Amino acid sequence: MSFFKGKKILITGGTGSLGNAFIERMLKDTSVDRLIIYSRDEYKQDMMKKKFSKHEKRLRYFIGNVRDRIRLSRAFEGVDYVVHAAALKQVPAIEYNPIEAIKTNIYGAENIIDVALDNGVKKVVALSTDKSVHPANMYGATKMVSDKLFVSANAYVGKKETRFSVVRYGNIAGSRGSVVPYFKALIDNGASSLPITDARMTRFWITLDQGVDLVLEALKSPMRGEIYVAKIPSFKITDLATAMGPHCKLIETGIRVGEKLHEIMITEEDSRTAYEYANHYIIYPSFEWWHSSFKVKTGGKKAREGFRYTSDSNKEWLDIKHLKKRLSQLKTEK
């Protein structure tokens, strides 16, 4: 991938599931000059150093918090591209500690924007979540604000070349904290039943590789202000549980505070500026400054009025048979 030849890329929250997959892909498929992992956890950084030890010359590790603008400024020196993956994400913890989520997810986003502009970063791609759409919990609310900050930041670039975009997807299958490793741990420990919060629940299925693909698509795009949404299949949570534990009884425990029955990626309001492409959707900014200066990427089809992209109204579904196949191919993280 010659696009990144000789470039320096920084990823905040880089020791997470997506960060590991992104680093692995960049080391394998590109001639990137430097990959900088910026995160708070020195233990996870040490584990990553051992995992990628043979690539030591191309990797750098910064211990730091996105709340710390001075530390970010030092880390961003000479950086060409930034992937912003750092966030507080655990819904129950954030409900109890909302101010901490605001400091990281909102003020941290502000710091990323300011420091990227000050250091002449070419492009920033911020990772978002389905929970930012019609938010039902504090995590979703903070990410909604973060998304809007990154989109609007393009109006303040002036003569600088810095561009900001957003990539939106739900929980990555097999990632830490997701339902697959949770069910697997229960089954491995001999559980005879699996807890289902609501039998009607549906979710999107996206793998780490698909998540990385979408981030790379956004990084390489010369556009700004767009929100990328992957085109991926849906599944029923009951089918997933049956595929993983066919002999387990399913026990409905009741939906949790802040939890949604279905994931929402594109709303009726989004559809007014949404376009469908081969492997993804793009939601373009609705601001006058954008429409007067930029053009929609070619090859797309305008979404119909009132279109919604939700896990329960999706055209593509994974049944139990296909879920078993996907699970057998899945990389899970503990």
C-alpha positions as CSV (number, residue, x, y, z in Angstrom):
1,M,0.0,0.0,0.0
2,S,2.1,2.8,-1.4
3,F,-0.2,5.6,0.0
4,F,1.4,5.4,3.4
5,K,5.0,5.0,2.3
6,G,7.3,7.0,4.5
7,K,4.4,8.4,6.5
8,K,4.0,8.7,10.3
9,I,0.8,7.5,11.8
10,L,-0.4,7.9,15.4
11,I,-3.2,5.9,17.0
12,T,-4.7,7.0,20.3
13,G,-6.0,4.1,22.5
14,G,-3.7,2.0,20.3
15,T,-3.4,-1.0,22.6
16,G,-7.1,-1.9,22.2
17,S,-8.6,-4.6,19.9
18,L,-8.8,-2.3,16.8
19,G,-5.4,-0.8,17.6
20,N,-3.7,-4.2,17.6
21,A,-5.4,-5.2,14.3
22,F,-4.6,-1.8,12.7
23,I,-0.9,-2.0,13.7
24,E,-0.6,-5.5,12.4
25,R,-2.2,-4.6,9.1
26,M,0.0,-1.5,8.6
27,L,3.2,-3.4,9.4
28,K,2.3,-6.2,7.1
29,D,0.9,-4.4,4.1
30,T,2.4,-0.9,4.0
31,S,5.8,0.9,4.0
32,V,4.8,3.2,6.7
33,D,7.8,4.9,8.3
34,R,6.6,5.2,11.9
35,L,3.6,3.9,13.9
36,I,3.0,5.7,17.2
37,I,0.9,4.1,19.9
38,Y,-0.5,6.7,22.3
39,S,-2.3,5.2,25.4
40,R,-2.6,5.3,29.2
41,D,-1.8,1.6,30.0
42,E,1.9,0.8,30.3
43,Y,1.2,-2.9,30.8
44,K,-0.7,-3.2,27.5
45,Q,2.0,-1.2,25.8
46,D,4.6,-3.7,27.2
47,M,2.5,-6.6,25.9
48,M,2.3,-4.9,22.5
49,K,6.1,-4.4,22.4
50,K,6.7,-8.1,22.9
51,K,4.0,-9.0,20.3
52,F,5.6,-6.8,17.6
53,S,9.2,-7.0,18.8
54,K,10.7,-7.7,15.4
55,H,9.2,-4.4,14.1
56,E,10.7,-2.3,17.0
57,K,12.4,0.2,14.6
58,R,9.0,1.2,13.1
59,L,7.1,1.5,16.4
60,R,7.1,4.1,19.1
61,Y,5.1,4.1,22.4
62,F,3.8,7.2,24.2
63,I,2.2,6.9,27.6
64,G,-0.3,9.7,27.7
65,N,-3.9,10.7,28.1
66,V,-6.0,12.5,25.5
67,R,-7.0,14.9,28.3
68,D,-3.4,16.1,28.4
69,R,-3.0,18.6,25.5
70,I,0.7,19.3,26.2
71,R,1.6,15.6,26.0
72,L,-0.5,15.2,22.8
73,S,1.4,18.2,21.3
74,R,4.7,16.4,21.9
75,A,3.4,13.1,20.5
76,F,1.9,14.8,17.4
77,E,5.1,16.4,16.2
78,G,5.8,15.3,12.6
79,V,2.8,13.1,12.4
80,D,1.0,12.8,9.1
81,Y,-2.2,10.8,10.1
82,V,-4.0,10.2,13.3
83,V,-6.5,7.5,14.2
84,H,-8.4,8.5,17.3
85,A,-9.6,5.3,19.1
86,A,-9.2,6.4,22.7
87,A,-12.4,6.6,24.7
88,L,-14.2,5.6,27.9
89,K,-16.6,3.0,26.6
90,Q,-18.0,0.8,29.4
91,V,-21.7,1.9,29.6
92,P,-22.4,1.0,33.3
93,A,-19.1,2.6,34.5
94,I,-19.8,5.8,32.5
95,E,-23.4,6.0,33.9
96,Y,-21.8,6.1,37.4
97,N,-18.8,8.4,36.4
98,P,-20.3,10.7,33.7
99,I,-17.9,13.6,34.3
100,E,-14.9,11.3,33.6
101,A,-16.5,10.3,30.3
102,I,-17.0,14.0,29.4
103,K,-13.3,14.7,30.1
104,T,-12.1,11.9,27.9
105,N,-14.7,11.6,25.1
106,I,-15.5,15.3,24.6
107,Y,-12.6,17.4,26.0
108,G,-10.2,14.7,24.7
109,A,-11.8,15.1,21.2
110,E,-11.3,18.9,21.5
111,N,-7.7,18.4,22.3
112,I,-7.1,16.1,19.4
113,I,-8.6,18.6,17.0
114,D,-6.6,21.6,18.3
115,V,-3.3,19.7,18.5
116,A,-3.8,18.2,15.0
117,L,-4.4,21.7,13.6
118,D,-1.4,23.2,15.4
119,N,0.9,20.4,14.2
120,G,-0.3,20.3,10.5
121,V,-1.6,16.7,10.6
122,K,-2.9,15.7,7.2
123,K,-6.0,13.8,8.4
124,V,-7.6,12.6,11.6
125,V,-10.1,9.7,11.5
126,A,-12.1,9.5,14.7
127,L,-13.8,6.2,15.7
128,S,-17.4,6.4,16.7
129,T,-20.2,3.9,17.7
130,D,-23.7,3.1,16.9
131,K,-24.5,4.3,20.4
132,S,-23.9,7.9,19.3
133,V,-27.0,7.7,17.2
134,H,-30.2,8.5,19.1
135,P,-28.2,8.0,22.3
136,A,-29.8,6.2,25.2
137,N,-26.9,6.3,27.6
138,M,-24.1,8.7,28.7
139,Y,-21.5,6.9,26.5
140,G,-23.6,7.5,23.4
141,A,-24.3,11.1,24.4
142,T,-20.6,11.9,24.7
143,K,-19.7,10.2,21.5
144,M,-22.5,12.1,19.7
145,V,-20.9,15.3,20.8
146,S,-17.5,14.0,19.8
147,D,-18.7,13.1,16.3
148,K,-20.2,16.6,15.9
149,L,-16.9,18.2,17.0
150,F,-14.9,16.3,14.4
151,V,-17.3,17.0,11.6
152,S,-17.5,20.7,12.5
153,A,-13.7,21.0,13.0
154,N,-13.4,21.1,9.2
155,A,-15.1,24.6,9.2
156,Y,-12.1,26.0,11.2
157,V,-9.3,24.6,9.2
158,G,-8.8,27.8,7.2
159,K,-5.8,27.5,4.8
160,K,-4.5,24.4,6.6
161,E,-4.6,21.0,4.9
162,T,-5.9,19.1,8.0
163,R,-9.0,17.1,7.4
164,F,-11.3,15.4,9.9
165,S,-13.6,12.4,9.3
166,V,-15.5,9.8,11.4
167,V,-15.9,6.0,11.1
168,R,-19.0,4.6,12.8
169,Y,-19.6,0.9,13.7
170,G,-20.9,-1.1,16.6
171,N,-19.1,-3.7,18.9
172,I,-16.5,-5.6,16.9
173,A,-17.1,-9.3,17.0
174,G,-14.7,-11.0,19.3
175,S,-13.3,-7.8,20.8
176,R,-12.7,-7.3,24.5
177,G,-16.0,-6.7,26.4
178,S,-18.2,-7.9,23.5
179,V,-20.8,-10.7,23.8
180,V,-18.8,-13.4,22.0
181,P,-15.9,-13.7,24.5
182,Y,-18.5,-13.3,27.3
183,F,-20.6,-16.3,26.1
184,K,-17.4,-18.3,25.4
185,A,-16.1,-17.8,28.9
186,L,-19.4,-19.0,30.4
187,I,-19.5,-22.1,28.1
188,D,-15.8,-22.9,28.8
189,N,-16.6,-22.8,32.5
190,G,-19.4,-25.4,32.1
191,A,-22.4,-23.1,32.0
192,S,-25.7,-24.9,31.2
193,S,-27.5,-21.6,30.4
194,L,-26.7,-18.3,28.7
195,P,-28.2,-15.0,29.8
196,I,-30.2,-13.0,27.1
197,T,-31.3,-9.6,28.1
198,D,-34.1,-9.5,25.5
199,A,-35.0,-12.2,23.0
200,R,-35.9,-9.6,20.4
201,M,-32.4,-8.1,20.4
202,T,-30.5,-7.8,17.1
203,R,-26.9,-6.6,16.4
204,F,-24.6,-5.9,13.5
205,W,-21.7,-8.2,12.8
206,I,-18.4,-6.5,12.0
207,T,-14.9,-8.1,12.3
208,L,-11.6,-6.5,13.2
209,D,-10.5,-6.7,9.6
210,Q,-13.6,-5.0,8.4
211,G,-13.1,-2.3,11.0
212,V,-9.5,-1.7,9.8
213,D,-10.7,-1.6,6.2
214,L,-13.1,1.2,6.9
215,V,-10.5,3.2,8.8
216,L,-8.1,2.9,5.9
217,E,-10.8,3.9,3.4
218,A,-11.4,7.1,5.5
219,L,-7.7,7.8,5.9
220,K,-7.0,7.6,2.2
221,S,-9.9,9.8,1.2
222,P,-9.1,13.4,0.2
223,M,-12.5,14.4,1.5
224,R,-13.4,15.9,4.9
225,G,-16.4,15.9,7.3
226,E,-17.8,12.6,6.1
227,I,-19.1,9.8,8.4
228,Y,-18.3,6.3,7.2
229,V,-20.7,3.4,8.0
230,A,-19.8,-0.2,7.1
231,K,-22.3,-2.4,5.1
232,I,-22.4,-5.5,7.3
233,P,-24.9,-8.3,8.2
234,S,-27.2,-8.5,11.2
235,F,-27.9,-11.3,13.6
236,K,-30.3,-12.2,16.3
237,I,-28.8,-12.4,19.8
238,T,-30.7,-15.7,20.4
239,D,-29.2,-17.2,17.2
240,L,-25.7,-16.2,18.3
241,A,-26.3,-17.9,21.7
242,T,-27.6,-21.0,20.1
243,A,-24.7,-21.1,17.6
244,M,-22.2,-20.9,20.5
245,G,-24.0,-23.1,23.0
246,P,-26.5,-25.4,21.2
247,H,-27.1,-27.3,24.4
248,C,-27.5,-24.3,26.7
249,K,-30.8,-23.0,27.9
250,L,-31.4,-19.3,27.1
251,I,-32.6,-17.3,30.1
252,E,-34.1,-13.8,29.5
253,T,-32.8,-11.4,32.1
254,G,-34.3,-8.1,31.1
255,I,-32.8,-5.2,29.1
256,R,-30.2,-3.2,31.0
257,V,-30.3,0.6,31.7
258,G,-29.1,2.4,28.6
259,E,-29.2,-0.7,26.4
260,K,-30.9,-0.7,23.0
261,L,-32.9,-3.5,21.4
262,H,-31.4,-2.8,18.0
263,E,-28.3,-0.9,16.7
264,I,-28.8,2.2,14.7
265,M,-26.2,3.4,12.2
266,I,-28.1,5.8,9.9
267,T,-31.3,7.7,10.9
268,E,-34.0,9.2,8.7
269,E,-32.4,12.6,9.3
270,D,-29.0,11.2,8.2
271,S,-30.5,9.8,5.0
272,R,-30.9,13.3,3.6
273,T,-27.1,13.5,3.0
274,A,-26.3,9.8,2.9
275,Y,-25.0,7.8,-0.1
276,E,-24.6,4.1,-0.6
277,Y,-21.4,2.6,-2.0
278,A,-20.2,-0.9,-2.7
279,N,-19.0,-1.7,0.9
280,H,-20.1,1.2,3.0
281,Y,-22.4,4.3,3.4
282,I,-21.1,7.8,3.7
283,I,-23.1,10.5,5.5
284,Y,-21.9,13.9,4.3
285,P,-22.1,17.1,6.3
286,S,-25.3,19.1,6.0
287,F,-23.5,22.5,6.5
288,E,-23.6,25.1,3.8
289,W,-19.9,25.6,4.0
290,W,-19.4,22.0,3.0
291,H,-21.9,21.9,0.0
292,S,-20.4,25.2,-1.3
293,S,-16.9,23.8,-1.4
294,F,-16.8,20.0,-1.8
295,K,-18.3,17.3,-4.0
296,V,-19.8,13.9,-3.2
297,K,-17.5,11.0,-3.9
298,T,-18.3,9.4,-7.2
299,G,-19.8,5.9,-7.5
300,G,-22.4,6.3,-4.8
301,K,-26.2,6.2,-4.9
302,K,-28.2,8.7,-2.9
303,A,-30.2,7.1,-0.1
304,R,-33.9,7.3,-0.4
305,E,-35.8,9.8,1.7
306,G,-36.6,8.3,5.1
307,F,-34.0,5.5,4.8
308,R,-32.8,3.9,8.1
309,Y,-29.9,1.6,8.6
310,T,-30.6,-0.5,11.7
311,S,-29.8,-4.0,12.8
312,D,-33.4,-5.1,12.7
313,S,-34.3,-3.7,9.3
314,N,-31.1,-4.8,7.5
315,K,-31.3,-6.7,4.2
316,E,-28.4,-9.1,5.0
317,W,-28.7,-11.6,8.0
318,L,-26.6,-14.3,9.5
319,D,-28.6,-17.4,10.6
320,I,-27.3,-20.0,13.0
321,K,-25.4,-21.9,10.3
322,H,-23.6,-18.9,9.0
323,L,-22.9,-17.6,12.6
324,K,-21.2,-20.9,13.4
325,K,-19.0,-20.5,10.3
326,R,-18.1,-16.9,11.2
327,L,-17.4,-17.9,14.8
328,S,-15.0,-20.6,13.6
329,Q,-13.0,-18.0,11.7
330,L,-13.1,-15.3,14.4
331,K,-10.1,-13.9,16.3
332,T,-11.2,-13.3,19.9
333,E,-9.4,-11.3,22.5
334,K,-9.4,-11.9,26.2
